[in-house]
């Protein structure tokens, strides 16, 4: 158990002597008086502890833990612990500590010799989504694996069975032969093509991003290719959320700054800058998932399949749907975003960045890491900035036409807040 991570458990479990004993003996919990923690509303814990008095099946636990979080189960029954550990090992978890036992008693230092045995195991959530579960978006097989004693992210082309299952769920009336044909196109052409592009894009960023920005995107560790040279699987370092909380304005500043460097210094457009693809680590705000990214000025039409796929992506992505809805309703009037409407353009990125300034807690993993106070001077000023970006007084001549413009706007707000009488006092 990391010293910076505190466990979560039900009130009854927190006071259970066997739980205190396991934490003290197996996880360096001192005298067993663990510092319990309740994560912010909607956030998921890093460590979840359970006993037979709790609901402990992996289907219930999986959505309650952060990706990479640990589950600790304690019980006086050996066979129960062994059976539950087996269930977890086949449901998206890696059993890090196989079933073991300690002796727990109230008889001071004699407890390790005279106490009753308490059995336990520790499992880590390594899959991003539960095995066999489908999502509304086609996704890769993403999981944590160990390399040299550390966890890294492994991203792979999904199996044809997984893609067929997803297609059957979406198109239940389509013949099996058609489903299989489409699934083969995904697993043999589309997924390898995008995975190859993502690997190359990350290597470009790793090479061209100036320090310290290069520490705020994933680094490729190793790559597995097929006989055609397409990437089937690669691993990258794990940028795990976790550090001292940032102020709301500092989150906005770092986000705009990194996007400015990507756009104007390296020449990369992300195109999928949802909050799910933000991380906050000791190195600052970072971006992940560059599977849809492109180089500035890249001619996608040179590859007919790629051009077709990006045309479809620019019509159906979550960001494009929001841009269309907000434009139609009059919430977006700036001509700066015309170039991004159903097209590959930098404005797609800075549009979504501006929208998300005001609601970073939509991603529950960011809740403990951003000090957001609705109605505060920070929040009010950033909300006003978003309105100026999206709906300027002169739509044909907007002030904000790039990530750099947005960065300058955020810095002006930050400087103004720092010099305000309320801040000084």
N, C-alpha and C positions, 0 to 999 in steps of 0.2 A: 504494500500500500504506500503510495507516494505521500510524502510528508505534507504536500500541498493539497491533498485530496481527502475529504472527510466523508465518512459513510452515511447513508440514509437507511432508516428502518422504521417500522411501525413502533409506536410508543411502547407496546408490550415487549417487542423484541429487543428494544434498546436496554431494557432492564433485566433481560434474561442472563443469569450467571454464566451459562455455557457460551453465550455470544461474547460476553466480556472476556471470558477465558480464551476463546479462539483468537480474538483480536489481540489480546495481550501476549499470548505465546507465539502465535503464527505470524502476526503482523506488527510486531514491535509496538503494541499499544500500551506500553508501560504497565501500570497496575490494572489495566483493563477499563479504566475510566475514559472510554473513547469520546472524542469530541464529535458529537453528532451534528449533522447539518441538514437543513431543509432547503433545497435549491429554490431560486425565485419561481414564482408562479408560471407554470408552463415549461420551465427548463427541466432537463433530464439530469439525473445524478450520475456521477462518475463511478460510485460504488453503492451497491444495493445489498443489504444483508437480510436474510430470511431464515426462518425456522419452520417446523411443521405447523405452527400456528398461523402462518401466512399463506397466501396464494403463491406458489413457487414454480408452477410449470413454465417451461421455456416460452410457450406461446404468449403467456401473460407477461413474462419478464422482458422479452425482447423489445417491445415498443417503449418500455419505461426507462431503459438505459440509453445513455449516449453511445454512439458508435465508439468502440474501444473501451467502454466501461466494463467494470468487473462485477460479477455476482458471487456472493459468498453464502453458502448454505450450511447450516449447523443443525445437527440432530443427534439424539442419543442412540439412534438406530442405524447400525452399519449398513444393512441391506438397503434401507431406504436411501441413504446417501449414495451408495453405489448405483442404484437404479436411476436416480434423478440425474446424477453426473452423466450417465449414458445418454439420457434424453437430451441434455444440453449439448453434448458433443455432436449430435446429429441435427441440431436446429440453429445453426449459425453461430455457435459459440466454440471456442477452443478451451478445453479444460486445462488450465495452467498448473493447478495443484491437484493431482489425483487424490481420490478419497484417502484421508489420513485421520488420525485421531490424537487428541491430547486428553489428559486427565484433569478434571475440574472439581475442586472441593472448596469448602470454606475454612479448611484447617491450615491457614497460613502457608508457609513454605512447603508443607507436606502435601499440598494439593496435587503436585505432579506425580506423587507416588501412591497416595491413598484415595484420590478422587475417582469418580466414575468417568469412564471414557466418553468423550464427545467427539463425534465424527463430523467431518466437514470436507468441502471441496471448494475450489475457486475456478470460475470460468470467465473468460473474456469474450465480449461481443465482437466478433471479427468480421462478420458479413454486414454489408450495408443494408441489405433487405433480407428477410428470412428466405432460406432456400425453398424454391418452388413457388414463392409468392410473386405475383405480377404487379406491376405499377402501370399507371396511365401512360407513362412514357417508355419507349424502348430504351433499355439501359444495358450497360455492360455488366459483366460479373465483376463486382468490386469487393475486395475483402482485404483484411490485414493479414500479412504473413511475417514470419520472423526471419531476419537476416542478421547474422553475427550478433545475436542476442538482443536485437532491437526490432520493433515493428515497423514495417514499411507497407505501402499501399500497392496491391497488385490489381491491375485492370486487364481483363481478358475479354475476348470475343465470347459471347454466350453460346451455349450448346444449341444445336439445332432443335433439340427437344424443348428447351426453354422458350425459344422463339415460336415454335409451333403452338405451344400452350398459350402464349400471349395472343397469337393470331386467332386461335380457336375461340378464345374468350371474347375477342373483339368482333369476329365475324363467324358466329355460330352456324350459319346456314351455308357457308362455303364448303365445297367438296374437299376431302382430305388431300387429294392430289394437288389441288391448287394451293392449299395451305403449305404443303411441303415444298412446292416449287418456290413460293414467296420466301419461306424460311431459309431455303438454301441461298437465295439471292442476298438476304440479309447477312447470313453467316459467312458466305464465301466472297462477297463483293463489298457490300455497304459498310458493315462493321469494320472489316480489316482496313478499308480505305480511310475511314475517319480515325481509326486508332493509329494508323501510320502517320496521318497528318498531325495528330495530337502529339505523338512522340517527337516528330520533327520540330513542331512549334515550341515545345518545351526546351528542346536542345538549342534552338535559336535564342530563346529568352535567357537560358542559362549562359549562353555565350555573350549576348549583347547587352543584357541589363547591367547598368552600373551598380557598384556597391553603394549602399547596402540593400538596394531594391532586389537584387538577385536572390536574397534570402526570403523573399516574400511570395515566391511562386515555387511549385514543386520542382525537384531535380530528378531527372531520369537516372535510374541506377543500372538496370539491365533490360535488355530487349530480346524477345523471342520472335523470329520471323518464319514464315513458311517458305516453300521452295520458290515462290514468285517474288519474294522480297517484301511481302506485306507483313506488318506487325500483327501477331495474334495475341501477344501478351507482353506487358512491360510492368516494371515496378518503379516506384518513385518514393521519395521520402515523405513521411506523414507529417503534414502541417496540422497539428492537433490544436484546436481551440483551447486556450488556457494561458492567462497572464493577469497582471494587475488591470483593473477596469480602466477604460478610456472615458474621457468626457465625450458627450454627444458631439460637440464641435470638433474634437480631435479625431474622432472616428470619421467624420465627414472630410476633414482636411487630408488625412492619410489616404482615404479612398480616392479622392480626386487627384491627389498627388501621384499615386501609383498609376492611375488611369492615364494621366498626362504623360508619364514616362513611357508607358506602353505605346500610346498613340504617336507621340511626337519625337521620341528618341529611338525607339526600337522599330516602330512601324507595324504594330500588331493590333488588330481589333478583336475583342473577346467574343462579342455577339450573344453571350448567354450570361450576362452579369446579374443573375438573380442573387438574392441574399443567401441562398443555399450554397452559392459558390464563393462566399466571403469566409475568411478565417481571421482570427485575431490571436497572434502568438507573441512571444517575447520580442520578435523582430518587427512587430507592427501588424497593420491590416494587410492581408494578402488575398490573392485570388487563386482559385483552383478551377479545374475542369475546362481545359482549353480545347476540347474536342470539336467545337464549332468555330474556332477562331480562324482568321485569315490574315494574310499580309496586306498592308495598305497598298492599293493599286494592283493586287493580284488578279489575273485574268482567269476566272473560274471556267469560262466557256471553252478553254483549251482542252478540258476533259469533259466530254458530253455528260457522262454520268454524274460527275461532281457538280456541273452547272445545273443539272436538273434537280439534284438533291438540295442544293442551296436555294434554288428558286422556291421549292416546296417549303423549306425551313423558314424562309422569309415571309411566307404566307401564313404559316400555322404556329409559329413559336409563341410562347406566352407573352414575350415582350412585344411582338408585333401586334398581337391581339389587343393588348392594353393600349398601345400607341394609336391604333385605329379607333378604339372605343373613345379614348380621350379627345382625339381630334374631331370625331363626329359630334361629340357632345359640347365642343367648344372649350374644353379644359386645356387643350394644347392648340395654340395659334401661331407659335413662332415658326417662321420659315426655315429656321435652322434644322428642323426635323423633317423637312420635306424630302431631303436626300436619303433619309433612313426608312421611309415608308415602303415596306415590302422590298427593301433593297439592302445589300451589304454596304454599310456605311458607319463611320465613326459615331455619328449622331445616335445610332441605336444604343451604344454604350452609355454616352453621357445623358441621354434621355432617362434611361432606367436608373442610373446613379442618382439623378436629381429627384426622381420620384421616391426613391428608397431612403433618402436622407431622413425623412420624417418618421419612418416606421421600422427601424433596424431590429426591433424586438420581435418582428414577425418570424424571424429565425430564432427558435427558442435557445439554440446553442449560444447565441450572442447575448442573451439577456444578462447573464452575470458579468459580461465583459464591457458593456456600454452603459454609462450612467445617464439614463434618459429620464428627464423630468418634464412631462407634458405641462405646457403653460409657462415654463421657465423662459428667461430671456434668450437662452440658447435655442430652445425648441421653437420659440416664436420667430426668431431671426432666420433660422434655417427654413422654416415653413414659408416665410416671406421670400427668401431667396429662390426657393423652388417655384413659387408663383412667377417671379420675375424671369426665370429661365423658360418656363413653359408658356407663359402668357404675357409677353412683354407689352409695354405701352405702344410700341411701334413694331408689329409683327414682321413687317418686311425688312426692318433693320434692327434685328435683335442684338443686345449687348453680349449675350452669352452664346457663342457658336462653337465652343470647344471645351475639352476637359480642362485646359489651362485657364480659360475664362472662369469656369466654375471654381477652380482652385483659388484664383485670385479673389473671387467673391467670398469664399469661405474664410480666407485669411483676413479680409477686411472685417468680417463679423467677429472673428476671434480677437483681433487687435482692438476693435471697438469695445468688446466686452471686458477685455483686460484693463482698459483705461476708464471704464465707467465708474462713477462714484460708488455705486453699490458694491462693485468688485473690490475697489481700493479700500473701502471701509471694512 
